[in-house]
């Protein structure tokens, strides 16, 4: 029995422009990464990408043979942040 090691890539921690983010994930799609964590995990005021944008990137990752994992903020301090988390987690 052999253990297969998988390589994962966490969600970006820095604020990037919309285009830079899409360009980054185009490069990730061609990389050997197996699992890609997507989403805004740092600051709710970063609104460059909407949920549908993250879902589109997830589709790109899946089409490239990668597992896409949607991520949300860990520390939720407002009703808006909780609402955003519910939108992500209720997505089929």
C-alpha positions as CSV (number, residue, x, y, z in Angstrom):
1,X,0.0,0.0,0.0
2,X,1.4,3.4,-1.0
3,X,0.4,6.7,0.5
4,X,-0.3,9.3,-2.1
5,X,0.8,12.8,-1.1
6,X,-1.3,15.6,-2.4
7,X,-0.2,19.2,-2.8
8,X,-2.7,21.9,-1.8
9,X,-2.7,25.7,-2.2
10,X,-4.4,27.9,0.3
11,X,-6.6,30.9,-0.4
12,X,-4.7,34.2,-1.1
13,X,-3.9,36.2,2.0
14,X,-3.0,39.4,0.1
15,X,-5.3,41.9,-1.6
16,X,-5.0,41.5,-5.3
17,X,-6.9,43.1,-8.1
18,X,-9.6,41.1,-9.9
19,X,-7.5,40.6,-13.0
20,X,-4.4,39.6,-11.0
21,X,-6.5,37.0,-9.1
22,X,-7.9,35.5,-12.3
23,X,-4.4,35.5,-13.9
24,X,-3.0,33.7,-10.8
25,X,-5.7,31.0,-11.0
26,X,-5.1,30.5,-14.7
27,X,-1.5,29.7,-13.8
28,X,-2.6,27.4,-10.9
29,X,-4.9,25.5,-13.4
30,X,-1.7,24.5,-15.3
31,X,0.3,23.6,-12.1
32,X,0.7,20.3,-10.4
33,X,-1.4,21.4,-7.4
34,X,-4.1,18.8,-6.5
35,X,-6.3,20.8,-4.1
36,X,-7.1,24.6,-4.3
37,X,-8.7,26.6,-1.5
38,X,-10.7,29.5,-2.9
39,X,-12.4,32.5,-1.4
40,X,-11.9,35.6,0.8
41,X,-10.6,34.4,4.1
42,X,-9.0,37.7,5.5
43,X,-11.2,40.8,5.2
44,X,-14.9,41.2,4.4
45,X,-14.1,44.6,2.9
46,X,-12.3,43.1,0.0
47,X,-14.9,43.0,-2.7
48,X,-13.0,42.5,-5.9
49,X,-14.5,39.1,-6.5
50,X,-18.1,38.0,-5.9
51,X,-19.3,34.5,-5.0
52,X,-20.0,33.7,-8.6
53,X,-16.4,34.7,-9.5
54,X,-15.1,32.2,-7.0
55,X,-17.5,29.5,-8.3
56,X,-16.3,30.2,-11.9
57,X,-12.7,29.8,-10.7
58,X,-13.8,26.5,-8.9
59,X,-15.2,25.3,-12.2
60,X,-11.8,26.1,-13.9
61,X,-10.0,24.2,-11.2
62,X,-12.3,21.1,-11.6
63,X,-11.9,21.3,-15.4
64,X,-8.2,21.1,-14.8
65,X,-8.5,18.0,-12.6
66,X,-8.1,19.8,-9.3
67,X,-10.3,19.6,-6.2
68,X,-11.7,23.1,-5.4
69,X,-12.6,24.0,-1.8
70,X,-14.6,27.1,-1.1
71,X,-13.3,28.9,2.0
72,X,-14.8,31.7,4.2
73,X,-13.5,34.0,6.9
74,X,-12.8,32.4,10.2
75,X,-13.6,35.3,12.4
76,X,-17.1,36.7,11.7
77,X,-17.9,40.0,13.4
78,X,-21.0,41.3,11.6
79,X,-24.3,40.1,10.2
80,X,-23.1,40.8,6.7
81,X,-20.1,38.5,7.2
82,X,-22.4,35.7,8.6
83,X,-24.7,36.2,5.6
84,X,-21.8,35.8,3.2
85,X,-20.7,32.6,5.0
86,X,-24.2,31.2,4.6
87,X,-24.3,32.0,0.9
88,X,-21.0,30.1,0.4
89,X,-22.0,27.1,2.5
90,X,-25.5,26.8,1.0
91,X,-24.1,26.6,-2.5
92,X,-24.7,23.2,-4.0
